[in-house]
Amino acid sequence: MDLFKAIQELYAEKERLERVIVSLEELQRNAGAVPAVSNVVKRRGRKFMDPKERQEVSDRMKKYWAARRKERQKRASGHGA
């Protein structure tokens, strides 16, 4: 199968799926069911972290890298003896 043709078919399928999703969300809104999650689905890229989450990640990574350095030093001193 030609790669260009495969890509075109995938884009066409993506368009069909997007239309179906929009139709289902519209049905959901009209039925008064659970609110649509279209904003969450459309969001791409990195997740936003508030300052508390960022600090938690920072502390966790500092602990991780400290353990890695300690293990590396332990292995380095063990080979020389």
PDB file with one MODEL, atoms N, CA, C and O in Angstrom:
MODEL        1
ATOM      1  N   MET A   1       0.848  -1.181   0.000  1.00  0.00           N
ATOM      2  CA  MET A   1       0.000   0.000   0.000  1.00  0.00           C
ATOM      3  C   MET A   1       0.890   1.240   0.000  1.00  0.00           C
ATOM      4  O   MET A   1       1.885   1.308   0.721  1.00  0.00           O
ATOM      5  N   ASP A   2       0.523   2.190  -0.800  1.00  0.00           N
ATOM      6  CA  ASP A   2       1.237   3.447  -0.888  1.00  0.00           C
ATOM      7  C   ASP A   2       1.096   4.211   0.424  1.00  0.00           C
ATOM      8  O   ASP A   2      -0.013   4.352   0.938  1.00  0.00           O
ATOM      9  N   LEU A   3       2.197   4.701   0.966  1.00  0.00           N
ATOM     10  CA  LEU A   3       2.188   5.409   2.243  1.00  0.00           C
ATOM     11  C   LEU A   3       1.327   6.666   2.175  1.00  0.00           C
ATOM     12  O   LEU A   3       0.574   6.952   3.106  1.00  0.00           O
ATOM     13  N   PHE A   4       1.431   7.409   1.092  1.00  0.00           N
ATOM     14  CA  PHE A   4       0.627   8.621   0.925  1.00  0.00           C
ATOM     15  C   PHE A   4      -0.855   8.278   0.953  1.00  0.00           C
ATOM     16  O   PHE A   4      -1.645   8.970   1.595  1.00  0.00           O
ATOM     17  N   LYS A   5      -1.231   7.212   0.257  1.00  0.00           N
ATOM     18  CA  LYS A   5      -2.636   6.795   0.214  1.00  0.00           C
ATOM     19  C   LYS A   5      -3.107   6.381   1.609  1.00  0.00           C
ATOM     20  O   LYS A   5      -4.229   6.703   1.999  1.00  0.00           O
ATOM     21  N   ALA A   6      -2.266   5.674   2.361  1.00  0.00           N
ATOM     22  CA  ALA A   6      -2.623   5.245   3.710  1.00  0.00           C
ATOM     23  C   ALA A   6      -2.860   6.455   4.615  1.00  0.00           C
ATOM     24  O   ALA A   6      -3.799   6.475   5.411  1.00  0.00           O
ATOM     25  N   ILE A   7      -1.994   7.458   4.480  1.00  0.00           N
ATOM     26  CA  ILE A   7      -2.154   8.671   5.285  1.00  0.00           C
ATOM     27  C   ILE A   7      -3.452   9.372   4.932  1.00  0.00           C
ATOM     28  O   ILE A   7      -4.176   9.819   5.821  1.00  0.00           O
ATOM     29  N   GLN A   8      -3.755   9.472   3.650  1.00  0.00           N
ATOM     30  CA  GLN A   8      -4.995  10.116   3.223  1.00  0.00           C
ATOM     31  C   GLN A   8      -6.214   9.378   3.758  1.00  0.00           C
ATOM     32  O   GLN A   8      -7.181  10.007   4.188  1.00  0.00           O
ATOM     33  N   GLU A   9      -6.175   8.053   3.734  1.00  0.00           N
ATOM     34  CA  GLU A   9      -7.291   7.259   4.254  1.00  0.00           C
ATOM     35  C   GLU A   9      -7.456   7.469   5.756  1.00  0.00           C
ATOM     36  O   GLU A   9      -8.579   7.537   6.255  1.00  0.00           O
ATOM     37  N   LEU A  10      -6.342   7.572   6.476  1.00  0.00           N
ATOM     38  CA  LEU A  10      -6.411   7.819   7.915  1.00  0.00           C
ATOM     39  C   LEU A  10      -7.006   9.197   8.215  1.00  0.00           C
ATOM     40  O   LEU A  10      -7.807   9.342   9.138  1.00  0.00           O
ATOM     41  N   TYR A  11      -6.615  10.202   7.436  1.00  0.00           N
ATOM     42  CA  TYR A  11      -7.207  11.526   7.627  1.00  0.00           C
ATOM     43  C   TYR A  11      -8.710  11.501   7.351  1.00  0.00           C
ATOM     44  O   TYR A  11      -9.483  12.133   8.071  1.00  0.00           O
ATOM     45  N   ALA A  12      -9.123  10.779   6.323  1.00  0.00           N
ATOM     46  CA  ALA A  12     -10.549  10.679   6.010  1.00  0.00           C
ATOM     47  C   ALA A  12     -11.292   9.995   7.156  1.00  0.00           C
ATOM     48  O   ALA A  12     -12.380  10.423   7.542  1.00  0.00           O
ATOM     49  N   GLU A  13     -10.705   8.942   7.691  1.00  0.00           N
ATOM     50  CA  GLU A  13     -11.317   8.239   8.822  1.00  0.00           C
ATOM     51  C   GLU A  13     -11.392   9.150  10.041  1.00  0.00           C
ATOM     52  O   GLU A  13     -12.381   9.126  10.774  1.00  0.00           O
ATOM     53  N   LYS A  14     -10.363   9.944  10.260  1.00  0.00           N
ATOM     54  CA  LYS A  14     -10.347  10.890  11.376  1.00  0.00           C
ATOM     55  C   LYS A  14     -11.498  11.888  11.236  1.00  0.00           C
ATOM     56  O   LYS A  14     -12.185  12.190  12.212  1.00  0.00           O
ATOM     57  N   GLU A  15     -11.703  12.392  10.039  1.00  0.00           N
ATOM     58  CA  GLU A  15     -12.797  13.335   9.795  1.00  0.00           C
ATOM     59  C   GLU A  15     -14.147  12.679  10.076  1.00  0.00           C
ATOM     60  O   GLU A  15     -15.020  13.295  10.687  1.00  0.00           O
ATOM     61  N   ARG A  16     -14.322  11.429   9.632  1.00  0.00           N
ATOM     62  CA  ARG A  16     -15.582  10.716   9.891  1.00  0.00           C
ATOM     63  C   ARG A  16     -15.794  10.539  11.398  1.00  0.00           C
ATOM     64  O   ARG A  16     -16.897  10.744  11.905  1.00  0.00           O
ATOM     65  N   LEU A  17     -14.736  10.160  12.101  1.00  0.00           N
ATOM     66  CA  LEU A  17     -14.853   9.975  13.549  1.00  0.00           C
ATOM     67  C   LEU A  17     -15.185  11.287  14.255  1.00  0.00           C
ATOM     68  O   LEU A  17     -15.989  11.304  15.187  1.00  0.00           O
ATOM     69  N   GLU A  18     -14.582  12.363  13.826  1.00  0.00           N
ATOM     70  CA  GLU A  18     -14.877  13.660  14.442  1.00  0.00           C
ATOM     71  C   GLU A  18     -16.332  14.048  14.230  1.00  0.00           C
ATOM     72  O   GLU A  18     -16.968  14.589  15.135  1.00  0.00           O
ATOM     73  N   ARG A  19     -16.865  13.776  13.044  1.00  0.00           N
ATOM     74  CA  ARG A  19     -18.275  14.074  12.783  1.00  0.00           C
ATOM     75  C   ARG A  19     -19.184  13.221  13.662  1.00  0.00           C
ATOM     76  O   ARG A  19     -20.188  13.711  14.179  1.00  0.00           O
ATOM     77  N   VAL A  20     -18.840  11.960  13.830  1.00  0.00           N
ATOM     78  CA  VAL A  20     -19.645  11.078  14.677  1.00  0.00           C
ATOM     79  C   VAL A  20     -19.594  11.549  16.124  1.00  0.00           C
ATOM     80  O   VAL A  20     -20.619  11.562  16.807  1.00  0.00           O
ATOM     81  N   ILE A  21     -18.409  11.939  16.599  1.00  0.00           N
ATOM     82  CA  ILE A  21     -18.266  12.429  17.969  1.00  0.00           C
ATOM     83  C   ILE A  21     -19.118  13.670  18.185  1.00  0.00           C
ATOM     84  O   ILE A  21     -19.808  13.783  19.198  1.00  0.00           O
ATOM     85  N   VAL A  22     -19.072  14.603  17.236  1.00  0.00           N
ATOM     86  CA  VAL A  22     -19.867  15.822  17.350  1.00  0.00           C
ATOM     87  C   VAL A  22     -21.350  15.473  17.393  1.00  0.00           C
ATOM     88  O   VAL A  22     -22.097  16.055  18.180  1.00  0.00           O
ATOM     89  N   SER A  23     -21.787  14.535  16.561  1.00  0.00           N
ATOM     90  CA  SER A  23     -23.198  14.132  16.550  1.00  0.00           C
ATOM     91  C   SER A  23     -23.600  13.519  17.886  1.00  0.00           C
ATOM     92  O   SER A  23     -24.664  13.832  18.419  1.00  0.00           O
ATOM     93  N   LEU A  24     -22.761  12.654  18.421  1.00  0.00           N
ATOM     94  CA  LEU A  24     -23.072  12.019  19.707  1.00  0.00           C
ATOM     95  C   LEU A  24     -23.104  13.034  20.846  1.00  0.00           C
ATOM     96  O   LEU A  24     -23.954  12.953  21.732  1.00  0.00           O
ATOM     97  N   GLU A  25     -22.173  13.993  20.821  1.00  0.00           N
ATOM     98  CA  GLU A  25     -22.186  15.026  21.848  1.00  0.00           C
ATOM     99  C   GLU A  25     -23.450  15.867  21.758  1.00  0.00           C
ATOM    100  O   GLU A  25     -24.013  16.258  22.780  1.00  0.00           O
ATOM    101  N   GLU A  26     -23.893  16.143  20.545  1.00  0.00           N
ATOM    102  CA  GLU A  26     -25.123  16.913  20.361  1.00  0.00           C
ATOM    103  C   GLU A  26     -26.318  16.135  20.889  1.00  0.00           C
ATOM    104  O   GLU A  26     -27.189  16.710  21.542  1.00  0.00           O
ATOM    105  N   LEU A  27     -26.370  14.850  20.619  1.00  0.00           N
ATOM    106  CA  LEU A  27     -27.442  14.007  21.160  1.00  0.00           C
ATOM    107  C   LEU A  27     -27.413  14.009  22.685  1.00  0.00           C
ATOM    108  O   LEU A  27     -28.455  14.070  23.337  1.00  0.00           O
ATOM    109  N   GLN A  28     -26.212  13.941  23.238  1.00  0.00           N
ATOM    110  CA  GLN A  28     -26.061  13.927  24.686  1.00  0.00           C
ATOM    111  C   GLN A  28     -26.557  15.232  25.291  1.00  0.00           C
ATOM    112  O   GLN A  28     -27.248  15.219  26.309  1.00  0.00           O
ATOM    113  N   ARG A  29     -26.211  16.359  24.675  1.00  0.00           N
ATOM    114  CA  ARG A  29     -26.668  17.661  25.167  1.00  0.00           C
ATOM    115  C   ARG A  29     -28.179  17.768  25.085  1.00  0.00           C
ATOM    116  O   ARG A  29     -28.817  18.265  26.013  1.00  0.00           O
ATOM    117  N   ASN A  30     -28.754  17.308  23.990  1.00  0.00           N
ATOM    118  CA  ASN A  30     -30.196  17.402  23.810  1.00  0.00           C
ATOM    119  C   ASN A  30     -30.950  16.474  24.758  1.00  0.00           C
ATOM    120  O   ASN A  30     -32.082  16.771  25.141  1.00  0.00           O
ATOM    121  N   ALA A  31     -30.345  15.372  25.135  1.00  0.00           N
ATOM    122  CA  ALA A  31     -30.991  14.412  26.036  1.00  0.00           C
ATOM    123  C   ALA A  31     -30.891  14.877  27.485  1.00  0.00           C
ATOM    124  O   ALA A  31     -31.571  14.327  28.351  1.00  0.00           O
ATOM    125  N   GLY A  32     -30.059  15.874  27.766  1.00  0.00           N
ATOM    126  CA  GLY A  32     -29.911  16.374  29.125  1.00  0.00           C
ATOM    127  C   GLY A  32     -29.119  15.423  30.000  1.00  0.00           C
ATOM    128  O   GLY A  32     -29.254  15.456  31.224  1.00  0.00           O
ATOM    129  N   ALA A  33     -28.315  14.597  29.415  1.00  0.00           N
ATOM    130  CA  ALA A  33     -27.516  13.626  30.169  1.00  0.00           C
ATOM    131  C   ALA A  33     -26.280  14.319  30.739  1.00  0.00           C
ATOM    132  O   ALA A  33     -26.278  15.532  30.946  1.00  0.00           O
ATOM    133  N   VAL A  34     -25.266  13.565  30.982  1.00  0.00           N
ATOM    134  CA  VAL A  34     -24.015  14.074  31.529  1.00  0.00           C
ATOM    135  C   VAL A  34     -23.454  15.125  30.578  1.00  0.00           C
ATOM    136  O   VAL A  34     -23.492  14.930  29.363  1.00  0.00           O
ATOM    137  N   PRO A  35     -22.936  16.234  31.101  1.00  0.00           N
ATOM    138  CA  PRO A  35     -22.379  17.276  30.222  1.00  0.00           C
ATOM    139  C   PRO A  35     -21.260  16.742  29.324  1.00  0.00           C
ATOM    140  O   PRO A  35     -20.490  15.861  29.708  1.00  0.00           O
ATOM    141  N   ALA A  36     -21.202  17.300  28.137  1.00  0.00           N
ATOM    142  CA  ALA A  36     -20.187  16.868  27.174  1.00  0.00           C
ATOM    143  C   ALA A  36     -18.795  17.226  27.675  1.00  0.00           C
ATOM    144  O   ALA A  36     -18.620  18.185  28.427  1.00  0.00           O
ATOM    145  N   VAL A  37     -17.813  16.447  27.252  1.00  0.00           N
ATOM    146  CA  VAL A  37     -16.428  16.666  27.667  1.00  0.00           C
ATOM    147  C   VAL A  37     -15.599  17.165  26.495  1.00  0.00           C
ATOM    148  O   VAL A  37     -14.404  16.878  26.425  1.00  0.00           O
ATOM    149  N   SER A  38     -16.200  17.897  25.583  1.00  0.00           N
ATOM    150  CA  SER A  38     -15.512  18.322  24.376  1.00  0.00           C
ATOM    151  C   SER A  38     -14.282  19.180  24.677  1.00  0.00           C
ATOM    152  O   SER A  38     -13.292  19.092  23.951  1.00  0.00           O
ATOM    153  N   ASN A  39     -14.315  20.004  25.723  1.00  0.00           N
ATOM    154  CA  ASN A  39     -13.160  20.840  26.048  1.00  0.00           C
ATOM    155  C   ASN A  39     -11.959  19.997  26.449  1.00  0.00           C
ATOM    156  O   ASN A  39     -10.826  20.320  26.093  1.00  0.00           O
ATOM    157  N   VAL A  40     -12.196  18.927  27.180  1.00  0.00           N
ATOM    158  CA  VAL A  40     -11.110  18.064  27.616  1.00  0.00           C
ATOM    159  C   VAL A  40     -10.542  17.298  26.436  1.00  0.00           C
ATOM    160  O   VAL A  40      -9.327  17.125  26.342  1.00  0.00           O
ATOM    161  N   VAL A  41     -11.394  16.840  25.537  1.00  0.00           N
ATOM    162  CA  VAL A  41     -10.964  16.042  24.405  1.00  0.00           C
ATOM    163  C   VAL A  41     -10.120  16.867  23.446  1.00  0.00           C
ATOM    164  O   VAL A  41      -9.152  16.356  22.882  1.00  0.00           O
ATOM    165  N   LYS A  42     -10.467  18.127  23.252  1.00  0.00           N
ATOM    166  CA  LYS A  42      -9.771  18.961  22.271  1.00  0.00           C
ATOM    167  C   LYS A  42      -8.430  19.482  22.771  1.00  0.00           C
ATOM    168  O   LYS A  42      -7.596  19.908  21.972  1.00  0.00           O
ATOM    169  N   ARG A  43      -8.213  19.453  24.090  1.00  0.00           N
ATOM    170  CA  ARG A  43      -6.983  20.000  24.645  1.00  0.00           C
ATOM    171  C   ARG A  43      -5.803  19.102  24.289  1.00  0.00           C
ATOM    172  O   ARG A  43      -5.876  17.879  24.415  1.00  0.00           O
ATOM    173  N   ARG A  44      -4.731  19.718  23.846  1.00  0.00           N
ATOM    174  CA  ARG A  44      -3.529  18.967  23.505  1.00  0.00           C
ATOM    175  C   ARG A  44      -2.331  19.643  24.136  1.00  0.00           C
ATOM    176  O   ARG A  44      -2.416  20.778  24.605  1.00  0.00           O
ATOM    177  N   GLY A  45      -1.229  18.943  24.143  1.00  0.00           N
ATOM    178  CA  GLY A  45      -0.005  19.526  24.670  1.00  0.00           C
ATOM    179  C   GLY A  45       0.223  19.126  26.112  1.00  0.00           C
ATOM    180  O   GLY A  45      -0.341  18.144  26.595  1.00  0.00           O
ATOM    181  N   ARG A  46       1.043  19.887  26.786  1.00  0.00           N
ATOM    182  CA  ARG A  46       1.414  19.566  28.154  1.00  0.00           C
ATOM    183  C   ARG A  46       0.284  19.863  29.127  1.00  0.00           C
ATOM    184  O   ARG A  46      -0.525  20.770  28.929  1.00  0.00           O
ATOM    185  N   LYS A  47       0.261  19.068  30.177  1.00  0.00           N
ATOM    186  CA  LYS A  47      -0.717  19.266  31.236  1.00  0.00           C
ATOM    187  C   LYS A  47      -0.279  20.455  32.078  1.00  0.00           C
ATOM    188  O   LYS A  47       0.904  20.600  32.384  1.00  0.00           O
ATOM    189  N   PHE A  48      -1.209  21.288  32.445  1.00  0.00           N
ATOM    190  CA  PHE A  48      -0.911  22.424  33.309  1.00  0.00           C
ATOM    191  C   PHE A  48      -0.737  21.924  34.731  1.00  0.00           C
ATOM    192  O   PHE A  48      -1.527  21.112  35.213  1.00  0.00           O
ATOM    193  N   MET A  49       0.291  22.407  35.397  1.00  0.00           N
ATOM    194  CA  MET A  49       0.511  22.046  36.796  1.00  0.00           C
ATOM    195  C   MET A  49       0.460  23.311  37.636  1.00  0.00           C
ATOM    196  O   MET A  49       1.081  24.322  37.307  1.00  0.00           O
ATOM    197  N   ASP A  50      -0.290  23.235  38.726  1.00  0.00           N
ATOM    198  CA  ASP A  50      -0.290  24.378  39.630  1.00  0.00           C
ATOM    199  C   ASP A  50       1.007  24.336  40.452  1.00  0.00           C
ATOM    200  O   ASP A  50       1.710  23.326  40.440  1.00  0.00           O
ATOM    201  N   PRO A  51       1.319  25.404  41.151  1.00  0.00           N
ATOM    202  CA  PRO A  51       2.596  25.462  41.891  1.00  0.00           C
ATOM    203  C   PRO A  51       2.787  24.312  42.883  1.00  0.00           C
ATOM    204  O   PRO A  51       3.907  23.832  43.057  1.00  0.00           O
ATOM    205  N   LYS A  52       1.716  23.868  43.533  1.00  0.00           N
ATOM    206  CA  LYS A  52       1.830  22.766  44.491  1.00  0.00           C
ATOM    207  C   LYS A  52       2.253  21.480  43.786  1.00  0.00           C
ATOM    208  O   LYS A  52       3.145  20.774  44.256  1.00  0.00           O
ATOM    209  N   GLU A  53       1.607  21.175  42.652  1.00  0.00           N
ATOM    210  CA  GLU A  53       1.971  19.976  41.888  1.00  0.00           C
ATOM    211  C   GLU A  53       3.408  20.062  41.391  1.00  0.00           C
ATOM    212  O   GLU A  53       4.146  19.078  41.439  1.00  0.00           O
ATOM    213  N   ARG A  54       3.800  21.232  40.916  1.00  0.00           N
ATOM    214  CA  ARG A  54       5.156  21.433  40.419  1.00  0.00           C
ATOM    215  C   ARG A  54       6.185  21.186  41.521  1.00  0.00           C
ATOM    216  O   ARG A  54       7.219  20.565  41.276  1.00  0.00           O
ATOM    217  N   GLN A  55       5.904  21.672  42.741  1.00  0.00           N
ATOM    218  CA  GLN A  55       6.815  21.470  43.861  1.00  0.00           C
ATOM    219  C   GLN A  55       6.894  19.991  44.235  1.00  0.00           C
ATOM    220  O   GLN A  55       7.971  19.494  44.564  1.00  0.00           O
ATOM    221  N   GLU A  56       5.757  19.284  44.188  1.00  0.00           N
ATOM    222  CA  GLU A  56       5.764  17.852  44.490  1.00  0.00           C
ATOM    223  C   GLU A  56       6.636  17.093  43.494  1.00  0.00           C
ATOM    224  O   GLU A  56       7.409  16.216  43.880  1.00  0.00           O
ATOM    225  N   VAL A  57       6.511  17.430  42.223  1.00  0.00           N
ATOM    226  CA  VAL A  57       7.327  16.782  41.197  1.00  0.00           C
ATOM    227  C   VAL A  57       8.799  17.108  41.429  1.00  0.00           C
ATOM    228  O   VAL A  57       9.659  16.234  41.320  1.00  0.00           O
ATOM    229  N   SER A  58       9.085  18.365  41.748  1.00  0.00           N
ATOM    230  CA  SER A  58      10.456  18.786  41.998  1.00  0.00           C
ATOM    231  C   SER A  58      11.067  17.998  43.158  1.00  0.00           C
ATOM    232  O   SER A  58      12.183  17.490  43.048  1.00  0.00           O
ATOM    233  N   ASP A  59      10.337  17.898  44.261  1.00  0.00           N
ATOM    234  CA  ASP A  59      10.842  17.151  45.426  1.00  0.00           C
ATOM    235  C   ASP A  59      11.052  15.682  45.081  1.00  0.00           C
ATOM    236  O   ASP A  59      12.058  15.088  45.471  1.00  0.00           O
ATOM    237  N   ARG A  60      10.120  15.101  44.362  1.00  0.00           N
ATOM    238  CA  ARG A  60      10.228  13.694  43.985  1.00  0.00           C
ATOM    239  C   ARG A  60      11.436  13.452  43.092  1.00  0.00           C
ATOM    240  O   ARG A  60      12.143  12.459  43.261  1.00  0.00           O
ATOM    241  N   MET A  61      11.679  14.350  42.146  1.00  0.00           N
ATOM    242  CA  MET A  61      12.811  14.173  41.235  1.00  0.00           C
ATOM    243  C   MET A  61      14.141  14.413  41.935  1.00  0.00           C
ATOM    244  O   MET A  61      15.127  13.745  41.622  1.00  0.00           O
ATOM    245  N   LYS A  62      14.189  15.355  42.877  1.00  0.00           N
ATOM    246  CA  LYS A  62      15.419  15.566  43.649  1.00  0.00           C
ATOM    247  C   LYS A  62      15.768  14.297  44.418  1.00  0.00           C
ATOM    248  O   LYS A  62      16.927  13.883  44.452  1.00  0.00           O
ATOM    249  N   LYS A  63      14.760  13.684  45.036  1.00  0.00           N
ATOM    250  CA  LYS A  63      14.984  12.440  45.774  1.00  0.00           C
ATOM    251  C   LYS A  63      15.443  11.331  44.822  1.00  0.00           C
ATOM    252  O   LYS A  63      16.350  10.564  45.148  1.00  0.00           O
ATOM    253  N   TYR A  64      14.821  11.251  43.659  1.00  0.00           N
ATOM    254  CA  TYR A  64      15.172  10.236  42.666  1.00  0.00           C
ATOM    255  C   TYR A  64      16.626  10.379  42.224  1.00  0.00           C
ATOM    256  O   TYR A  64      17.377   9.403  42.211  1.00  0.00           O
ATOM    257  N   TRP A  65      17.020  11.611  41.861  1.00  0.00           N
ATOM    258  CA  TRP A  65      18.383  11.816  41.363  1.00  0.00           C
ATOM    259  C   TRP A  65      19.419  11.655  42.467  1.00  0.00           C
ATOM    260  O   TRP A  65      20.536  11.215  42.198  1.00  0.00           O
ATOM    261  N   ALA A  66      19.075  11.999  43.697  1.00  0.00           N
ATOM    262  CA  ALA A  66      19.997  11.789  44.815  1.00  0.00           C
ATOM    263  C   ALA A  66      20.246  10.291  44.996  1.00  0.00           C
ATOM    264  O   ALA A  66      21.379   9.869  45.229  1.00  0.00           O
ATOM    265  N   ALA A  67      19.187   9.496  44.889  1.00  0.00           N
ATOM    266  CA  ALA A  67      19.338   8.039  45.012  1.00  0.00           C
ATOM    267  C   ALA A  67      20.185   7.492  43.864  1.00  0.00           C
ATOM    268  O   ALA A  67      20.997   6.588  44.062  1.00  0.00           O
ATOM    269  N   ARG A  68      19.993   8.040  42.668  1.00  0.00           N
ATOM    270  CA  ARG A  68      20.791   7.587  41.518  1.00  0.00           C
ATOM    271  C   ARG A  68      22.274   7.912  41.718  1.00  0.00           C
ATOM    272  O   ARG A  68      23.138   7.079  41.445  1.00  0.00           O
ATOM    273  N   ARG A  69      22.563   9.129  42.196  1.00  0.00           N
ATOM    274  CA  ARG A  69      23.961   9.506  42.445  1.00  0.00           C
ATOM    275  C   ARG A  69      24.577   8.612  43.512  1.00  0.00           C
ATOM    276  O   ARG A  69      25.721   8.178  43.377  1.00  0.00           O
ATOM    277  N   LYS A  70      23.821   8.336  44.571  1.00  0.00           N
ATOM    278  CA  LYS A  70      24.321   7.499  45.654  1.00  0.00           C
ATOM    279  C   LYS A  70      24.622   6.092  45.137  1.00  0.00           C
ATOM    280  O   LYS A  70      25.661   5.520  45.465  1.00  0.00           O
ATOM    281  N   GLU A  71      23.723   5.538  44.336  1.00  0.00           N
ATOM    282  CA  GLU A  71      23.931   4.203  43.767  1.00  0.00           C
ATOM    283  C   GLU A  71      25.143   4.195  42.843  1.00  0.00           C
ATOM    284  O   GLU A  71      25.929   3.247  42.850  1.00  0.00           O
ATOM    285  N   ARG A  72      25.291   5.231  42.064  1.00  0.00           N
ATOM    286  CA  ARG A  72      26.423   5.330  41.135  1.00  0.00           C
ATOM    287  C   ARG A  72      27.747   5.387  41.891  1.00  0.00           C
ATOM    288  O   ARG A  72      28.717   4.737  41.502  1.00  0.00           O
ATOM    289  N   GLN A  73      27.785   6.171  42.978  1.00  0.00           N
ATOM    290  CA  GLN A  73      28.993   6.267  43.791  1.00  0.00           C
ATOM    291  C   GLN A  73      29.300   4.931  44.459  1.00  0.00           C
ATOM    292  O   GLN A  73      30.460   4.532  44.566  1.00  0.00           O
ATOM    293  N   LYS A  74      28.254   4.246  44.907  1.00  0.00           N
ATOM    294  CA  LYS A  74      28.449   2.950  45.550  1.00  0.00           C
ATOM    295  C   LYS A  74      29.054   1.946  44.581  1.00  0.00           C
ATOM    296  O   LYS A  74      29.957   1.190  44.939  1.00  0.00           O
ATOM    297  N   ARG A  75      28.550   1.942  43.347  1.00  0.00           N
ATOM    298  CA  ARG A  75      29.080   1.026  42.329  1.00  0.00           C
ATOM    299  C   ARG A  75      30.503   1.402  41.951  1.00  0.00           C
ATOM    300  O   ARG A  75      31.344   0.525  41.750  1.00  0.00           O
ATOM    301  N   ALA A  76      30.782   2.698  41.854  1.00  0.00           N
ATOM    302  CA  ALA A  76      32.120   3.156  41.474  1.00  0.00           C
ATOM    303  C   ALA A  76      33.146   2.766  42.547  1.00  0.00           C
ATOM    304  O   ALA A  76      34.253   2.342  42.213  1.00  0.00           O
ATOM    305  N   SER A  77      32.798   2.904  43.809  1.00  0.00           N
ATOM    306  CA  SER A  77      33.742   2.567  44.884  1.00  0.00           C
ATOM    307  C   SER A  77      33.874   1.054  45.035  1.00  0.00           C
ATOM    308  O   SER A  77      34.918   0.581  45.484  1.00  0.00           O
ATOM    309  N   GLY A  78      32.879   0.302  44.685  1.00  0.00           N
ATOM    310  CA  GLY A  78      32.926  -1.154  44.794  1.00  0.00           C
ATOM    311  C   GLY A  78      33.824  -1.777  43.756  1.00  0.00           C
ATOM    312  O   GLY A  78      34.438  -2.808  44.028  1.00  0.00           O
ATOM    313  N   HIS A  79      33.929  -1.192  42.568  1.00  0.00           N
ATOM    314  CA  HIS A  79      34.772  -1.749  41.500  1.00  0.00           C
ATOM    315  C   HIS A  79      36.250  -1.495  41.753  1.00  0.00           C
ATOM    316  O   HIS A  79      37.083  -2.279  41.299  1.00  0.00           O
ATOM    317  N   GLY A  80      36.604  -0.430  42.459  1.00  0.00           N
ATOM    318  CA  GLY A  80      37.984  -0.089  42.692  1.00  0.00           C
ATOM    319  C   GLY A  80      38.626  -0.879  43.828  1.00  0.00           C
ATOM    320  O   GLY A  80      39.851  -0.878  43.954  1.00  0.00           O
ATOM    321  N   ALA A  81      37.838  -1.548  44.649  1.00  0.00           N
ATOM    322  CA  ALA A  81      38.380  -2.237  45.816  1.00  0.00           C
ATOM    323  C   ALA A  81      38.837  -3.645  45.529  1.00  0.00           C
ATOM    324  O   ALA A  81      39.314  -4.334  46.431  1.00  0.00           O
TER     325      ALA A  81
ENDMDL
END
